[in-house]
């Protein structure tokens, strides 16, 4: 292993980068003029807690700021090296972590997926909200079955959420990673709750599509708000 790779893989390096990332995200959030839609979402969702927060990969960096101090929340983060940095940043911002990844075709049993799934079920049963990206690795903006299976097994509803900013950089990679910049506008947008009953796996596809459509709607609406675009009748 090269010196650079050893450095990047070292715990001190990852911790330093994670802490810097967390404080950068805090700067972005604190210097952005925020809108919440719907404005009473916290009051409306209080009786529904704990929830399963659904978001897209690459759009997840500001999700910790959805959490209020009185909330208990954990986020699913991969065991990859980049995931370690994300986990350090999330914990710095007051969000607990669960380590593991999903997989393609609804298989949630690799890269720590089985253990993470059980840990998410336990967290929800204990009254802790769980946040996770709905798309599986390398398949951007296509929801996997893992999140709907989690909702079905736990009995907890899914809430699509987007947190976006007007000033941002969008990378040309598989998940179109979006990095917010300070001194702009921000929006937290929440969609309708999606409840998944206990059904056979073959019946989960309809709910998977609901999750996919729901996250697309809140992201589209969030960018309408921060970019000050007119809302058209066919847009949610």
Secondary structure, DSSP 4 states (H G I P E B T S, - for coil): --HHHHHHHSHHHHHHHHHHHHHHHHHHHHTSEEEEESTTHHHHHGGG-S-EEEE-TTS-TTGGGG--TT--EEEEE-SSHHHHHHHHHHHHTT-EEEE----GGG---STTHHHHHHHHHHHHHTT-EEEEESBPTT-TT-B-SHHHHHHHHH-PPEEEEEEEESSEEE-SSTT--EEE-SSSEEEEEEEEEE---S--GGG-HHHHHHHHHHHHHHHHHHHHHHTTPPPPTT--
